[in-house]
Amino acid sequence: MGKLEGKVAVITGGSSGMALASAKRFVEEGAYVFITGRRQEPLDEAVKLIGRNVTGVRGDASNLDDLDRLFDTVNREKGKIDILYASAGMGEAVPLGEITEQHFDAAFGLNARGTLFTVQKALPLFNDGGSIFMTGSIASIKGFPGFSVYAASKATLLAFARGWLNELKGRKIRVNVLSPGQIATPIQEQLFDEETKRYFESLVPRGKMGGPEEIATVALFLASDDSSFVNGVELYVDGGTSAI
């Protein structure tokens, strides 16, 4: 029997990268998974890759109507949620002096506001004793040049987690933050040139970036009863980058 046998999980941004690897792992461990993505073609490809026990729902986590449609689908098909992995997010390097309102609103609109309403709208379906966790970033503590807005939007998530776990303690729902370091994903290919990738890779003590599957193993830990005494933490999964 898998570690998530009979559980229902919702993973936003689950059509690629770390969240997709996690969705695949959750299904392998016995869960039924709902994944979201903004674009239909990658979402369909992700559903095909996972292969079974998965529903793809197209939507933008910063759009409240899309979130309503997501949770209406979950309610109609399964009627409950045991695990919520709020992973939808975005980041773009813009240095101080060039930051625009649009850049700020996009980062906070998805990473902070979108995460907040994803969690809030999931709660009516949530089983007591469930697990909520969100994708943070080590950028919130490392001070990478150009990423101050992104870092600030991700730093809000630990504050959310600490407040929410206190509000949800009567329901025994745990709330944590999973903060990856340098992970080789498709979005990284779009955002970084080769020089930037080499720079970020050089910061990892082992000299090599992490893979999505290495994040998926930690996501499984936070989703399962293995982490039953883990609550309100930000877990850095970065190969030691944030430690040196």
C-alpha positions in Angstrom: 0.0 0.0 0.0 1.3 3.4 -0.9 1.8 6.3 1.5 -1.1 8.2 0.0 -3.5 5.4 -0.6 -7.1 6.7 -1.0 -6.0 10.3 -0.6 -7.2 13.2 -2.9 -4.5 15.8 -3.7 -4.8 19.1 -5.5 -1.6 20.5 -7.1 -1.7 23.9 -8.7 0.8 24.6 -11.5 1.1 20.8 -11.9 1.5 20.7 -15.6 5.3 20.9 -15.5 8.5 20.8 -13.5 8.6 20.1 -9.8 4.8 20.0 -9.4 4.4 17.6 -12.2 7.0 15.3 -10.8 5.2 15.5 -7.5 1.8 14.7 -9.0 3.3 11.7 -10.7 4.8 10.5 -7.4 1.6 11.1 -5.5 -0.3 8.9 -8.0 2.3 6.2 -7.7 1.8 6.3 -3.9 -2.0 5.7 -4.2 -3.5 9.3 -4.5 -6.0 10.7 -6.9 -4.6 14.0 -8.1 -6.1 17.2 -9.6 -3.5 19.3 -11.4 -3.9 22.8 -13.0 -2.0 24.7 -15.6 -2.6 27.8 -17.6 -2.2 26.3 -21.1 -4.2 23.3 -22.3 -1.6 21.5 -24.4 1.0 21.1 -21.6 -1.8 20.2 -19.2 -3.0 17.5 -21.5 0.6 16.2 -21.9 1.0 16.1 -18.1 -2.2 14.1 -17.7 -1.0 11.7 -20.3 2.4 11.4 -18.6 0.8 10.7 -15.2 -1.4 8.1 -16.9 -4.1 7.4 -14.3 -6.0 8.7 -11.3 -5.6 12.3 -12.5 -7.8 15.2 -13.7 -6.4 18.2 -15.4 -8.2 21.5 -14.9 -7.1 24.5 -17.0 -6.8 27.7 -14.9 -4.8 30.5 -13.6 -4.3 30.4 -9.8 -4.4 34.2 -9.7 -7.9 34.2 -11.2 -10.6 33.6 -8.6 -13.2 32.4 -11.2 -10.6 29.7 -12.3 -10.1 28.7 -8.7 -13.9 28.3 -8.2 -14.0 26.1 -11.3 -11.1 24.0 -10.0 -12.7 23.3 -6.7 -16.2 22.8 -8.2 -14.6 20.1 -10.3 -12.9 18.5 -7.3 -16.2 18.6 -5.4 -18.1 17.0 -8.2 -15.6 14.2 -8.9 -14.3 13.4 -5.4 -16.0 15.6 -2.8 -13.0 16.0 -0.6 -9.4 17.1 -0.4 -6.7 15.6 1.8 -3.6 17.3 0.4 -3.1 20.8 -1.2 0.2 21.6 -2.8 -0.1 25.3 -3.8 2.7 25.4 -6.3 1.6 27.8 -9.0 4.1 30.7 -9.1 6.3 32.9 -11.3 9.5 34.8 -11.1 11.4 37.3 -13.2 14.6 39.2 -12.6 14.0 42.9 -12.6 16.6 45.1 -10.7 15.7 48.0 -8.4 15.3 51.1 -10.5 13.5 49.2 -13.2 10.6 47.6 -11.2 7.2 48.5 -12.6 3.7 48.2 -11.1 3.0 45.5 -13.6 6.0 43.4 -12.5 5.0 43.9 -8.8 1.4 43.1 -9.4 2.1 40.0 -11.4 4.5 38.5 -8.8 2.3 39.2 -5.8 -0.9 38.5 -7.7 0.1 34.9 -8.3 2.7 34.0 -5.7 0.9 35.7 -2.7 -2.7 36.5 -3.6 -3.2 33.4 -5.7 -1.8 31.2 -3.0 -4.0 32.8 -0.4 -7.2 32.3 -2.3 -6.2 28.8 -3.4 -6.0 27.7 0.2 -9.0 29.6 1.3 -11.2 28.2 -1.4 -10.0 24.7 -0.8 -10.9 24.7 2.9 -14.6 23.8 2.6 -13.6 20.5 1.0 -10.7 19.8 3.3 -10.7 16.7 5.5 -9.5 17.2 9.1 -5.9 16.0 9.5 -4.9 17.0 6.0 -1.8 18.7 4.8 -1.4 22.0 3.1 2.0 23.1 1.7 3.2 25.9 -0.6 6.1 26.4 -2.9 8.4 29.1 -1.5 12.0 29.8 -2.6 15.4 30.2 -1.1 15.4 33.6 -2.9 13.5 34.9 0.1 16.6 34.5 2.3 19.5 34.7 -0.1 19.2 38.2 -1.6 19.8 37.4 -5.3 20.2 40.6 -7.3 17.2 41.4 -9.4 14.8 39.1 -7.6 13.7 41.3 -4.7 10.0 41.4 -5.7 9.9 37.7 -6.3 11.7 37.0 -3.0 9.3 39.3 -1.1 6.3 37.6 -2.7 7.6 34.2 -1.6 8.5 35.4 1.9 4.9 36.0 2.6 4.2 32.3 2.5 5.8 31.4 5.8 3.8 34.2 7.5 0.7 32.7 5.9 1.7 29.2 7.1 2.2 30.3 10.7 -1.0 32.2 10.9 -3.1 29.5 9.2 -1.8 26.6 11.2 -2.9 28.4 14.3 -6.4 29.0 12.8 -6.6 25.4 11.6 -5.2 23.6 14.7 -8.7 22.6 15.8 -9.0 20.6 12.5 -5.4 19.2 12.8 -4.5 20.6 9.3 -0.8 21.1 8.9 0.6 24.0 6.9 4.2 24.2 5.7 6.4 25.8 3.0 8.6 23.8 0.6 11.3 26.1 -0.6 13.4 24.7 -3.5 16.8 25.9 -4.5 18.3 25.6 -8.0 16.3 23.0 -9.8 16.6 22.2 -13.5 13.1 22.7 -14.9 11.6 23.8 -18.2 10.8 27.3 -16.8 14.4 27.7 -15.9 15.3 27.2 -19.6 13.0 30.1 -20.5 14.2 32.5 -17.7 18.0 32.0 -17.6 20.7 32.2 -20.1 23.7 29.8 -19.9 25.8 32.2 -17.9 23.1 32.6 -15.3 22.5 28.9 -15.1 26.2 28.3 -14.5 26.3 30.9 -11.8 23.3 29.4 -9.9 24.7 25.9 -10.3 28.1 27.1 -8.9 26.3 28.0 -5.6 25.3 24.4 -5.0 27.9 22.6 -2.8 27.7 19.5 -4.9 28.2 21.6 -8.1 25.1 20.3 -9.8 21.5 21.5 -9.7 18.7 19.5 -8.3 16.1 17.6 -10.3 12.3 17.8 -10.1 12.2 14.3 -8.7 14.3 15.4 -5.7 11.6 17.9 -4.9 8.9 15.3 -5.4 10.4 13.1 -2.7 10.1 16.0 -0.2 6.6 16.9 -1.4 5.6 13.3 -0.7 7.1 13.6 2.8 5.0 16.7 3.5 1.9 15.2 2.0 2.1 12.0 4.0 1.9 11.0 7.6 5.7 10.7 7.6 5.6 14.5 8.4 2.8 14.3 11.0 4.8 16.3 13.5 6.0 18.9 11.0 4.0 22.0 11.1 4.7 25.7 10.3 8.2 25.2 8.9 9.9 26.3 5.8 11.8 23.4 4.5 14.7 24.3 2.3 15.5 21.8 -0.4 18.5 23.3 -2.1 21.5 21.0 -1.7 22.9 23.3 1.0 23.0 26.5 -1.0 21.2 28.5 1.8 23.6 27.1 4.4 26.8 28.6 3.1 
